[in-house]
Amino acid sequence: MNRNGKKYPCAGAVLRLGAIIVSCSLLACGGGTGLGPGEIQNREDKLRARLPIDWSIYETSDFAGAIALFEKTLEEADAFEGIALGVRNAVKAEAQNGIGWSYIRLQNLTAAAQAFGIATQLDRTNADAWVGWAGVALAQRQYGDVLQYTNQALETDPDLNSATRIDAAGRSLGHDAVDERHVRIMLAEANFQLGRYSAVERPDPNNAAAQVRLVDRDFRYRDPGQLLERISELSLDLQDTVSAG
């Protein structure tokens, strides 16, 4: 009580009020999700478990159906509360990656490029999305972009193989059979189109002949015509290893 007879809350009451506020914040009282760590983990696992199912539909060659499922996963990723931003973005990136590959199979390169662009923005470590985007760029004759995207993919995963991809729980995210050799040949073709045939003409390790030798150790560069012929042969040979659509 002050000298004017007005009562102030005692120290004990103030402390009790502080304890209530702290407890309320810890329990997400009046705000937040109120979800415990176990429930959050359960939701994250449930969300991640959607992706192998989505990819399994892709593998049946139902690419329109796969797109619909991947889009549903995107919706679920935004709807689930409490999920860590990194997990949410990784799942959304993989869903966009699946949409991109599906649009490649449907020969809609514009839509595929858009999906891969979103995927790599959400998760720059998704090497599979960089490879898909590189394939689209090559088809659109955007050779500078091919170099950028393929190099990003190889820096992220030097031994990439789309057929053997798995998530943290060991569930398959595999599709087609695109591996490091296919990426090297894309690099070779892009370098060739940019006039980077060999270190003979251009003292630069980033040239078409160097990439071909990483796929065919016996290759010896003679001239641009012979180089282009070998790139074409290797492209056809590797095409047979990719799943038929």
GUFITI-740387 format. One line per 8 residues: number of its first residue (from 1); for each residue x, y, z of N, C-alpha, C, CB. Coordinates in pm, whole numbers, plus 32768, in hexadecimal, padded with zeros to 4 digits. Each point is the difference from the previous one (the first is absolute). Glycine has a CB too. Layout:
BEGIN
NUM = X:Y:Z:X:Y:Z:X:Y:Z:X:Y:Z | ...;
// end
This chain:
BEGIN
1 = 8056:7F8A:8000:7FAA:8076:8000:805A:807B:8000:7F44:7F86:807C | 809D:80DF:7F2E:804F:807A:8000:7FCC:8061:8067:8033:7FE0:7F11 | 800D:8097:80F8:7FDE:805E:8069:7F75:803C:7FED:80F1:8032:8019 | 7ED6:7FC0:7F6D:7F79:8032:7FE7:7F97:7F96:801A:805E:809C:7F56 | 7FCC:7EF3:80DE:7FA0:7F97:8022:7FDE:7FA4:7F8D:7FA7:8099:80A6 | 809B:7F7C:7EE3:7FE4:7FA9:7F8C:8051:7F81:800A:7FCD:80C8:7F71 | 7FF3:7EC8:8075:8045:7F80:800B:8048:7FDD:7F7F:7F55:7FB4:80A6 | 8124:801B:7F67:804A:7FCA:7F90:8005:7F69:800D:8089:80D3:7FED;
9 = 7F80:7EE1:7FA3:800B:7F6F:800C:8081:7FDC:8047:7F79:7FE0:7F2F | 807E:7FC0:8128:8077:7FD7:804A:8061:7FB7:7FA4:7F79:7FEF:80D4 | 8102:8005:7F5B:8068:7FBF:7FAF:7FD9:7F72:7FDE:80AD:8090:806A | 7F14:7F2B:7FF4:7FD9:7F75:7FE8:7F9C:7FF4:7F90:802A:7FD0:80ED | 7F78:808E:7F0D:7F9C:7FFD:7F96:8040:8019:7F79:7F52:804D:80A1 | 810B:8011:7F5C:8047:801F:7F82:804C:7F86:7FD0:8014:80F1:8043 | 802F:7ECC:801A:804C:7F89:7FDA:7FA6:7F92:7FCC:80AA:803B:80A9 | 7EE1:7FB6:7F9A:7FA1:7F9A:7FD2:7FCD:8020:7F74:7FBD:7FD4:80EF;
17 = 8028:80AD:7EF8:7FD2:802B:7F7C:806B:7FE4:7F96:7F71:80B2:806C | 810D:7F69:7FB8:806E:7FE5:7FA2:800A:7F6D:7FE0:807A:80C4:8058 | 7F73:7EE8:800F:8007:7F6F:7FEB:7F91:7FD2:7FA3:8066:7FE4:80E2 | 7F24:8056:7F2D:7F8F:7FDC:7FAA:801C:8025:7F6F:7F62:8020:80C0 | 80D9:8058:7F2C:801F:802D:7F79:8067:7FA5:7FBE:7FCD:80EC:8043 | 809C:7EF2:800B:8067:7FA7:7FC9:7FC6:7F77:7FDF:80AE:8079:8084 | 7F01:7F4F:7FD7:7FC4:7F7D:7FE7:7FA5:8005:7F88:800D:7FCC:80F2 | 7FAB:80A0:7F00:7FA3:800E:7F90:804A:8001:7F7C:7F63:807E:8094;
25 = 8110:7FCA:7F6A:804C:8006:7F83:803C:7F79:7FDE:8033:80EF:802C | 7FFB:7EC7:8038:803B:7F7C:7FE7:7F99:7F9D:7FCC:80A7:802D:80B3 | 7EDE:7FE3:7F7A:7F96:7FA4:7FD8:7FB2:8033:7F88:7FEF:7FB4:80EB | 8042:80BA:7ED9:7FBE:803D:7F8D:7F72:8029:8026:808B:7F77:7F61 | 7F66:80BD:8119:7F7C:802A:8031:7FD2:807B:7FB4:8031:7FA1:80E3 | 7F5C:8054:7EDD:7FC7:8072:7FBA:8043:801B:7F7B:7FC7:805E:80DA | 808F:7F4C:7EF2:8041:8019:7F80:805C:7F8D:7FDC:7FF2:80F6:8026 | 8048:7F0B:7F61:8058:7F94:7FD4:7FB1:7F83:7FE0:80B7:805F:8089;
33 = 7F92:7F35:7F63:7FBE:7F83:7FDA:7FDC:7FAA:8078:807C:8008:7F2A | 7FCE:8006:8143:7FE8:7FAB:8074:8027:7F71:7FE8:7F49:8095:803F | 8108:7F52:7F58:8027:7F77:7FDF:8080:7FDB:8048:7F92:8015:7F20 | 8072:7F72:8113:8079:7FCE:803D:8062:7FCE:7F98:7F7D:7FC5:80CB | 8102:8023:7F5D:8066:7FD0:7FA1:7FD9:7F7E:7FBB:80AA:806E:808D | 7F14:7F39:7FBF:7FD8:7F81:7FC5:7F9B:800F:7F91:802D:7F97:80D7 | 7F72:80C1:7F3E:7F9A:8017:7F9B:803A:8045:7F86:7F54:800E:80B4 | 8108:8051:7F63:8041:8044:7F90:804E:7F9C:7FAB:8010:80D4:8087;
41 = 803C:7ED3:7FBC:804B:7F9A:7FBA:7FA4:7FA4:7FB1:80AF:800A:80B1 | 7EE1:7FD4:7F89:7F9E:7FAB:7FBD:7FCB:8042:7F81:7FC1:7F9D:80DE | 8024:80E5:7F2C:7FCD:8048:7F8B:806B:800A:7F92:7F66:8083:8097 | 8115:7F94:7F92:806D:8008:7F9E:8012:7F7A:7FB9:8072:80AF:808C | 7F8A:7EE4:7FC0:800E:7F7A:7FC4:7F8C:7FE2:7FA2:807B:7FB2:80CC | 7F0E:8074:7F5D:7F8A:7FEA:7FAD:800A:804D:7F7D:7F76:7FDB:80CE | 80BD:80A0:7F3A:800F:8051:7F88:806A:7FC6:7FA3:7FBA:80CA:8083 | 80B9:7F11:7FB5:806B:7FC5:7FAF:7FD4:7F7D:7FBF:80A9:806A:8098;
49 = 7F02:7F4A:7FAD:7FD4:7F7E:7FCD:7FA8:800D:7F84:800D:7FA8:80E8 | 7FC1:80CF:7EFD:7FAF:8013:7F88:8054:7FF8:7F80:7F65:808F:8087 | 8117:7F9E:7F80:8052:800D:7F88:801E:7F7A:7FBB:8064:80C9:8069 | 7FC0:7ECD:7FDF:8014:7F7F:7FBC:7F83:7FD0:7FB8:80AB:7FC7:80AC | 7EE0:8054:7F8D:7F82:7FDA:7FBF:7FED:8050:7F7F:7F9B:7FC6:80E0 | 8082:80BB:7F27:7FF4:8055:7F8A:805B:7FCE:7F90:7FC8:80C4:8094 | 80B5:7F1B:7F91:805F:7FD0:7F9C:7FD8:7F77:7FC8:80B4:8081:8074 | 7F0A:7F2E:7FDD:7FD5:7F7C:7FD0:7F98:800F:7F91:802F:7F9C:80E3;
57 = 7F7F:80CA:7F24:7FA0:801A:7F95:8048:802F:7F83:7F4F:803A:80AA | 8116:8019:7F66:8053:802B:7F8F:803A:7F87:7FB9:8038:80D6:8077 | 7FF6:7EC9:7FD6:8040:7F8A:7FC6:7F9F:7FA9:7FB1:80A1:8006:80BD | 7EDF:800E:7F56:7F9D:7FB6:7FAF:7FE5:8046:7F7B:7F98:7FAA:80D2 | 80AE:80C7:7F18:7FEE:8053:7F89:7F7D:804F:7FFF:8088:7F5C:7F86 | 7F37:80AB:80ED:7F89:8056:800E:8032:8089:802F:7F64:7F39:8038 | 80D1:8113:7F6A:8042:807D:8024:7F9E:806D:802A:80B5:7FC5:7F63 | 7ED6:803E:8061:7F99:805F:802B:7FD2:7FDE:808E:7FB6:8021:7F11;
65 = 803A:7F5E:810A:7FDA:7FD5:8086:806C:8020:8066:7F78:7F4C:7F9C | 8106:80A6:803C:806F:801F:805A:8000:8095:8021:8086:7F42:7F9F | 7F63:8111:7FFD:7FFB:8091:8019:7F94:8021:8066:8053:802C:7F16 | 7F39:7F96:80DB:7F92:8018:805E:8028:7FDB:808F:7F5B:7FD7:7F47 | 80EC:7FB9:80C8:802A:7FD6:8086:806C:805A:8039:7FC5:7F16:7FC3 | 809B:810F:7FEA:8069:805B:802E:7FC4:8087:802A:80A6:7F8D:7F68 | 7EF6:80A2:804E:7FBE:807E:8024:7FB5:7FF2:8084:7FEA:8039:7F0C | 7FDC:7F52:810D:7FBE:7FE7:807F:8065:8002:8072:7F4F:7F78:7F8B;
73 = 8127:8053:805D:8069:8004:8065:8029:808F:801F:8051:7F21:7FB3 | 7FB5:8132:7FE6:801C:808E:8016:7F98:8040:805B:806E:800C:7F1F | 7F15:7FD2:80CA:7F94:8036:8053:800D:7FD1:8090:7F6B:8005:7F37 | 80B5:7F7B:80DB:8010:7FC9:8086:8076:8042:8048:7F9D:7F26:7FB1 | 80CE:80F4:8006:8075:803E:803D:7FDF:808B:8037:8093:7F80:7F62 | 7F17:80C8:8058:7FD8:8084:802F:7F97:7FF7:806F:8032:805B:7F1E | 7F82:7F3A:80E3:7F92:7FF4:8061:802E:7FCE:8089:7F67:7FD6:7F40 | 80FF:7FD4:80C2:802D:7FC5:807F:8041:806B:8058:8022:7F22:7F8E;
81 = 7FAE:80F0:80EB:8039:8060:805D:8071:7FC1:8050:7F25:8075:800F | 8137:7FDF:801B:806A:7FD3:8059:807A:7FC7:7FBE:7F50:7FD5:809D | 80AA:8012:7EE0:8071:7FC2:7FB9:806F:8067:7FEB:7F63:7F5E:7F8D | 8119:8079:808A:8072:8059:7FEF:8009:8030:7F70:8078:7F89:80B8 | 7FB1:80F5:7F38:8007:803C:7F7B:805B:7FB1:7FA3:7FD5:80DF:8068 | 809C:7EF1:7FCC:805C:7FB4:7FAC:7FC1:7F81:7FCB:80BB:805D:8082 | 7EFA:7F5E:7FD2:7FBB:7F86:7FD5:7F94:8022:7F9B:802F:7F94:80DF | 7F84:80D2:7F3E:7F95:8029:7FA5:8036:8022:7F75:7F7E:8056:80C5;
89 = 80EF:7FF8:7F38:8039:8028:7F80:803B:7F8A:7FB4:8030:80E0:8062 | 8010:7EC4:7FE7:803A:7F8A:7FBD:7F93:7FA9:7FC2:80BF:8003:80A3 | 7ED2:7FEC:7FA3:7F91:7FB0:7FCA:7FC2:8047:7F88:7FD3:7F9F:80E5 | 8019:80E3:7F26:7FC5:804B:7F92:805D:8000:7F87:7F83:8090:80A4 | 8101:7F78:7F76:8060:7FFC:7F92:7FFA:7F7A:7FB6:8094:809E:807F | 7F63:7EF5:7FCD:7FF8:7F7B:7FC1:7F7E:7FEE:7FB3:8090:7FA5:80B6 | 7F03:8092:7F80:7F80:7FF9:7FB7:8009:804F:7F7D:7F83:7FE7:80DC | 80B9:808F:7F29:8012:804F:7F86:805D:7FB8:7F9F:7FDA:80D3:8082;
97 = 808B:7EE9:7FB3:8059:7FB1:7FAB:7FB3:7F94:7FB6:80BD:802D:809F | 7EEB:7F8D:7FAA:7FAD:7F99:7FC0:7FA4:803A:7F96:8009:7F7E:80D2 | 7FC0:80F7:7F49:7FAC:8044:7F9D:8052:8022:7F84:7F6F:805E:80B8 | 810C:7FD1:7F5F:8056:8022:7F8F:801D:7F8A:7FA7:8063:80B0:808B | 7FC4:7EDE:7FB1:801D:7F8A:7FB0:7F83:7FCD:7FB9:80B9:7FC4:80A0 | 7ED4:8047:7FA2:7F83:7FD5:7FC1:7FE1:8055:7F85:7FAA:7FB3:80E1 | 806D:80CE:7F2B:7FE7:8058:7F8D:8064:7FE7:7F8F:7FA1:80AC:809C | 80D9:7F2D:7F87:805F:7FD8:7F96:7FC6:7F8D:7FB0:80C3:804B:808C;
105 = 7F08:7F51:7FBB:7FC6:7F8B:7FBC:7F85:8026:7FAF:8057:7F6E:80B7 | 7F63:80FA:7F73:7F8B:8030:7FB5:8027:8066:7F96:7F72:7FD6:80CA | 8111:8042:7F28:8039:8059:7F9C:7FD0:8090:8010:800E:7F3F:7F65 | 7FDB:80E9:8116:7FDF:808C:801F:807A:803C:8044:7F04:7FCF:8018 | 815B:8061:7F96:807F:802E:8035:7FF3:8081:8050:806F:7F92:7F40 | 7F34:80C3:809A:7FED:807E:8048:7FD3:7FE6:808F:7FC6:8073:7F29 | 7FD8:7F34:80E6:7FCF:7FDE:8086:806C:7FB7:8050:7F15:7FF4:7FA7 | 8138:7FB7:8015:806B:7FB7:8044:806A:8061:8035:7FD7:7F39:7F6C;
113 = 8051:8126:8042:8064:8061:802B:7FD0:8051:8078:8054:800D:7F16 | 7F2E:8017:80E9:7FC8:804C:8070:8006:7FAE:8082:7F68:807C:7F60 | 8073:7F05:8096:8001:7FAA:8077:808E:7FEC:8034:7F34:7F8C:7FAB | 812C:805C:7FFC:808A:7FED:802B:803A:8080:803D:801D:7F52:7F4C | 7FBB:8120:807C:802F:807E:8038:7FD2:8013:808F:7FFD:8061:7F1D | 7F85:7F7C:80FE:7FCB:800A:8089:8046:7F9B:805A:7F21:804E:7FA7 | 80F1:7F38:8026:803F:7F96:8050:808C:8027:802D:7F7B:7F56:7F83 | 80D5:80DF:8021:808A:8024:8022:8007:807D:8056:804B:7F97:7F2C;
121 = 7F50:80BD:80CD:7FFB:8074:8058:7FE0:7FD5:808F:7FB8:8091:7F3E | 7FEF:7F0E:80D0:7FDC:7FCE:8085:806E:7FAD:803E:7F13:8001:7FB9 | 8134:7FB3:7FF4:8069:7FA7:8032:806F:7FF5:7F98:7F57:7F7E:808A | 8113:80CE:7F8B:806E:8003:7F9E:8050:7F7E:8001:800D:80F7:801C | 7FDC:7EB2:8046:8049:7F81:8005:7FB7:7F8F:7FB8:8062:804A:80D8 | 7F2F:7FD4:7EE8:7FB7:7F99:7FB6:8040:7FEF:7F77:7F28:8036:807D | 813C:7F73:7F7C:804B:7FEC:7F84:7FA7:7FCE:7F8F:80CB:7FCF:8088 | 7ED3:7FE0:7F99:7FA7:7FC8:7F9B:7FB3:806D:7FB7:7FEB:7F30:8089;
129 = 7FEF:8138:7FBF:7FB9:806F:7FC2:805C:8050:7FA5:7F67:800C:80C6 | 8117:8005:7F62:8060:8045:7FA9:8016:7FB4:7F7E:8070:805F:80CC | 7F95:7F1C:7F3E:8012:7FAE:7F88:7F88:800F:7FA3:808C:7F5C:8082 | 7EFC:809C:7FB7:7F89:8011:7FAF:7FFC:8087:7FBB:7F89:7F67:8099 | 809B:8100:7FAF:7FFF:8087:7FC7:8069:800D:7F92:7FB1:805C:80DD | 80C2:7F60:7F37:8068:8001:7F99:7FCD:7FBF:7F7F:80B0:7FFA:80B3 | 7F07:7F97:7F5C:7FC8:7FBC:7F8A:7FA0:8059:7FB5:801A:7F27:8074 | 7F94:8123:7FD5:7FA2:805D:7FC1:804D:806F:7FB8:7F52:7FCE:80B1;
137 = 8113:8069:7F92:8050:806B:7FC4:8046:7FD2:7F81:8021:8062:80E3 | 800E:7F21:7F1D:8042:7FCB:7F89:7F9C:7FF5:7F8D:80A3:7F81:8090 | 7EE5:804F:7F8D:7F9A:7FF5:7F98:7FD9:8089:7FCA:7FAB:7F2F:806D | 805E:8137:7FE8:7FDE:8089:7FD6:8079:804E:7FCC:7F49:7FFD:80A9 | 8129:7FBE:7F49:807B:8038:7FCA:8035:8074:8054:7FB6:7FB9:7F1E | 8035:803E:8163:8033:8064:805E:8081:7FC8:803D:7F14:805B:8034 | 8156:7FA7:7F7C:8078:7FB5:8022:804A:8037:807A:8013:7FC8:7F11 | 7FEB:80BA:8103:803C:8038:8078:7FBC:7FCE:807E:803F:80CA:7F7D;
145 = 7F3E:7F2B:807E:7FB5:7FCC:8072:801F:7F6C:8016:7F4B:80A8:7FD5 | 80C7:7F0F:7FC0:8024:7F71:800D:8080:7FF2:8052:7F91:7FCB:7F22 | 80D4:8086:80BE:807E:7FFB:8049:7FEB:801F:8094:807B:8043:7F2F | 7F35:8023:80EB:7FE7:8028:808B:7FB9:7F92:804E:7FF6:80EE:7FB6 | 7FA1:7EDC:800F:7FAD:7F9E:8049:8046:7F7A:8011:7F35:8072:7FA5 | 8112:7F61:7FF4:8045:7F80:800C:8073:8008:8064:7FC1:7FCB:7F13 | 8088:80A4:80EA:806D:800F:8060:7FCB:8006:808F:8085:8077:7F52 | 7F09:7FCC:80C1:7FC3:8005:8084:7FD8:7F73:802E:7FAD:80E9:7FD0;
153 = 801C:7EC8:7FD4:7FD7:7F78:8022:8078:7FAB:8028:7F40:8014:7F61 | 812C:7FF3:8052:8075:7FAE:801B:804A:802D:807E:8014:7FD7:7F0C | 7FEA:80AA:8110:803D:8030:807C:7FB2:7FCE:8079:8056:80CC:7F88 | 7F27:7F2E:8069:7FAB:7FD3:806F:8009:7F69:8014:7F65:80BE:7FD2 | 809D:7EF8:7FBF:8003:7F6D:8008:8050:7FC9:7F8A:7F1E:7FFC:8076 | 8164:7FF3:7F9A:8055:7FD1:7F92:7FDA:7F75:7FCB:80B6:8088:8062 | 7F0B:7F26:7FF1:7FDC:7F78:7FDA:7F6A:7FF0:7FEF:80CA:7FAD:8079 | 7EF5:80BB:7F5B:7F6D:7FFF:7FF8:7FCD:7F8F:7FA6:7FFF:80F7:8026;
161 = 7F8F:7ED4:8003:7FBC:7F99:7FB2:7F6C:8008:8024:80CE:7F67:7FF9 | 7EE0:80C3:7FA9:7F73:8016:801E:7FB6:7F7F:8025:8006:80C3:7F64 | 802C:7ECC:806E:7FBA:7F81:8017:800F:7FCE:808E:8024:7FCA:7F12 | 8045:8061:8134:801C:7FC8:8084:7FE9:8065:8072:80A6:7F69:7F93 | 7F13:8101:804F:7FE8:8066:8066:7FA6:7FCB:8070:801C:80B2:7F51 | 8007:7F6E:812B:7FAE:7FD9:8073:7FF8:8077:8060:8043:7F0B:7FE8 | 7F57:80F1:806F:7FF7:8069:8066:8048:7FD3:807F:7F23:804E:7F9F | 80D4:8003:80CA:8048:7FE3:807C:7FD3:7F7E:8041:801C:80F4:8021;
169 = 7F69:7EE2:7FC2:7FCB:7F84:8039:8016:7F87:7FA5:7F56:8089:8077 | 80F3:7F8B:7F1B:801C:7F92:7FA4:7F94:7FE4:7F9B:8085:7FA3:80B2 | 7F16:80B5:7F46:7F93:7FED:7F9F:802C:8033:7F77:7F53:8016:80B7 | 8082:7FA5:7EE1:8030:801F:7F7A:7FC2:8081:7FC8:801E:7F0C:7FDB | 8039:8147:7FEE:7FD8:8074:7FB3:8035:7FF2:7F71:7FFF:8092:80D1 | 801E:7EF2:7F08:803F:7FE5:7F80:7FA4:8012:7F8A:8093:7F65:8075 | 7FA8:80BE:7F1B:7FB6:800C:7F82:8065:7FFA:7F8E:7F47:808C:806D | 808D:7F46:7F22:8054:7FF9:7F88:8087:7FC0:8024:7F8F:80CE:7F9E;
177 = 80DA:7F5A:8020:8085:7FCC:8020:8068:8062:7FCC:7FAF:7F0E:7FF6 | 8044:816C:8036:805C:806A:7FD5:8071:8009:8066:7F45:8082:7F8C | 8136:7F70:8043:8071:8004:805C:8069:8064:7FD1:7FD5:7F12:803D | 809E:80E7:8004:806B:8062:7FE7:802D:8000:7F6E:804A:7FE3:80ED | 7FAF:7FAC:7ECF:802A:7FFB:7F74:7FA5:8054:7FA7:805D:7F1B:8028 | 7F21:80DE:7FF2:7FA2:8050:7FB2:801D:8095:8012:7F52:7F4B:8015 | 80CE:80DA:8066:801D:808C:801D:807F:802B:7FB7:7F90:7FEB:80E1 | 80D4:7FBE:7F1C:807D:8020:7FB9:7FE8:8015:7F6B:8080:7F7B:80AA;
185 = 7F2A:8034:7F1C:7FE4:800F:7F72:7FB2:8081:7FE5:7FFF:7F05:7FE7 | 7FA8:8120:8075:7FBD:8083:7FF2:8066:8070:8004:7F2F:7FA5:806B | 8131:804F:7FF0:806B:8063:8009:8052:8003:7F7F:8009:7FDF:80F9 | 8013:7FAC:7ED2:804E:7FF7:7F84:7FB7:8045:7F8D:8066:7F29:804F | 7F19:80BB:7FA4:7FB5:803B:7F91:7FF6:8098:8010:7F7D:7F2C:7FE8 | 806C:8103:8092:7FF6:8090:8015:8085:8044:7FE1:7F51:7FDB:80B0 | 811D:7FEA:7F7E:8084:8039:7FE2:801C:8000:7F6B:8051:7FB3:80DE | 7F86:7FE0:7EDF:8015:7FF8:7F6F:7FB5:8070:7FBA:801E:7F07:8010;
193 = 7F64:810D:8014:7FAF:8067:7FC0:8037:808C:801A:7F39:7F6B:8016 | 8110:80A4:8057:803C:8082:8020:808D:800D:7FC6:7F79:8005:80D2 | 80B0:7F99:7EDE:8083:8006:7FBF:8073:7FD6:8058:7FA5:80B3:7F78 | 803F:7F0D:80F6:8069:7FD3:805B:801B:7F6D:7FE4:7FBD:80A9:80B1 | 808A:7F3C:7EE2:8013:7F77:7FD3:8068:7FB6:8053:7FC0:8047:7F1C | 80B5:7FF4:80EF:806E:7FBC:8043:8065:8066:8032:7FDF:7F36:7F6E | 8079:809D:80EB:806B:8057:8030:8060:8025:7F90:7FEC:7F99:80E1 | 800D:801E:7EAD:8055:8020:7F8D:7FDB:8089:7FC9:8017:7F0B:7FC8;
201 = 7F64:810C:8029:7FD3:8082:7FCD:7FEF:8067:8070:7F8E:7F89:7F45 | 8055:8048:8130:7FE2:805A:806F:8041:7FC9:807E:7F25:8048:7F95 | 813E:7FFD:80A2:8047:7FCD:8077:7FA8:800B:807C:80DB:8042:7F99 | 7EBF:7F69:806D:7F9C:8006:806A:7FD7:7F71:801E:7FAD:80E7:7FB9 | 805D:7EED:80C3:7FD7:7F77:8022:7F6B:7FE8:7FED:80BB:7FF8:80A2 | 7EF8:8073:7F58:7F70:7FF2:7FEC:7FE1:7FFF:7F6B:7FD1:8074:80DC | 803F:7F18:7EE8:7FE8:7FF4:7F71:7FBC:7F7A:7FE3:80C9:8092:7FCD | 7F02:7F61:7FBB:7FB2:7F8A:7FDD:8053:7F80:8004:7F72:8091:7F72;
209 = 8106:7F73:8058:8054:7F88:7FFB:8021:7FCD:808C:8061:8050:7F27 | 7FB7:800C:8135:8020:7FD7:808A:7F8B:7FB7:8040:809B:80C3:8014 | 7EED:7F6B:7FD2:7F89:7FBE:8037:7FEA:7F77:7FC1:7F9B:80E1:802B | 807D:7F15:7F54:7FF1:7F7F:7FBD:8063:7F9A:8039:7FB1:8075:7F2F | 80C9:7FB7:80EC:8065:7FA4:8037:7FD9:7FCD:808B:80B0:8077:7F7B | 7F01:7FD5:80CE:7FD3:7FD2:8083:7F98:7F91:7FF4:802E:80E4:805B | 7F97:7F10:7F2F:7FA0:7F94:7FE5:8042:7F8F:7FB3:7F44:80A5:7FFE | 8112:7F7F:7FA4:8048:7FA0:7FAC:8096:801C:800D:7F3C:7FEB:7F5C;
217 = 8106:7FC9:80F9:808F:8019:801C:8058:7FEE:7F85:7FD8:7FB7:80E9 | 7FFA:7FFC:7EB6:8052:7FE6:7F89:7FF2:806B:7F95:7FE8:7F0F:8030 | 7FC1:8152:7FE6:7FEA:8066:7F9B:807B:805B:7FF2:7F09:7FF9:8030 | 811D:8020:7F54:806D:805C:7FE0:7FCE:8064:7F98:80B0:7F4F:8035 | 7F56:812D:7FED:7FCB:8068:7FA8:8056:8013:7F83:7FA0:8072:80C9 | 801C:7F96:7EC3:8044:801E:7F82:7FCF:8082:7FC4:801E:7F0C:7FD8 | 7F5E:8101:801D:7FC7:8077:7FC4:7F6E:800D:802D:809C:7FEE:7F37 | 7F24:8085:80B4:7F76:8014:802D:7F9D:7F9C:7FC7:8037:80EE:8014;
225 = 7FDB:7EE8:7F70:7FA4:7FA1:7FC4:8004:7F79:8047:801C:8074:7F26 | 805E:7F5D:80F2:8010:7F81:8048:7FC9:800A:808E:80CB:7FCB:7F75 | 7F49:80A8:80CA:7FCE:8017:8088:7F67:7FFD:8004:80CC:8089:8032 | 7EF6:7FBD:7F70:7F6D:8002:7FFB:7FC7:7F75:7FE7:8008:80EC:7FAD | 803A:7EC9:7FFC:7FD2:7F78:7FE4:8004:7FAA:807E:8052:8016:7F13 | 8019:7FF8:813D:800B:7FAF:807A:7F99:802C:8068:80F4:7FDE:7FD2 | 7EF3:80A2:8037:7F98:8031:805D:7F79:7FC4:7FDA:8080:80D7:8025 | 7F62:7F26:7F5A:7F81:7FC9:7FD0:7FF6:7F6B:801F:7FFB:80AC:7F4A;
233 = 8073:7F0C:80A0:7FFF:7F70:801C:7FEA:7FE3:8095:809B:7FDE:7F3E | 7FA9:806D:8115:7FF1:7FEB:8090:7F74:8027:802F:80F5:802B:801E | 7ED3:803D:7FA7:7F79:802A:8024:7F9C:7F91:7FE1:803E:80F0:7FD4 | 7FD0:7ED1:7FB8:7FA5:7F93:7FDC:8014:7F87:805A:8001:8051:7F14 | 807D:7F8F:810B:801B:7F8E:8058:7FC3:8016:808A:80D3:7FD3:7F83 | 7F3C:80A4:80B2:7FCC:801E:8086:7F6A:800E:8001:80D5:8071:8035 | 7EF3:7FB2:7F5A:7F6E:800E:7FF7:7FBB:7F7B:801D:801C:80B8:7F59 | 8026:7EDC:8083:7FC7:7F7B:8016:7FF7:7FDB:8094:805B:7FBE:7F23;
241 = 7FF4:8088:8130:7FFF:7FDF:808F:7F91:8049:804C:80F5:7FD9:7FF2 | 7ECD:8089:7FCD:7F95:804C:8041:7F7D:7FB8:7FEB:807A:80D8:7FDE | 7F33:7F23:8088:7F80:7FBA:7FF7:7FAD:8033:7F8C:8006:7FDB:80F5 | 7FBC:7FC9:7EC4:7FAA:8027:7F91:7F81:803E:8038:805D:7F49:7F6D | 7F74:8121:8050:7F88:8045:802F:7F83:7FBA:7FD2:807C:80D5:7FFF;
// end
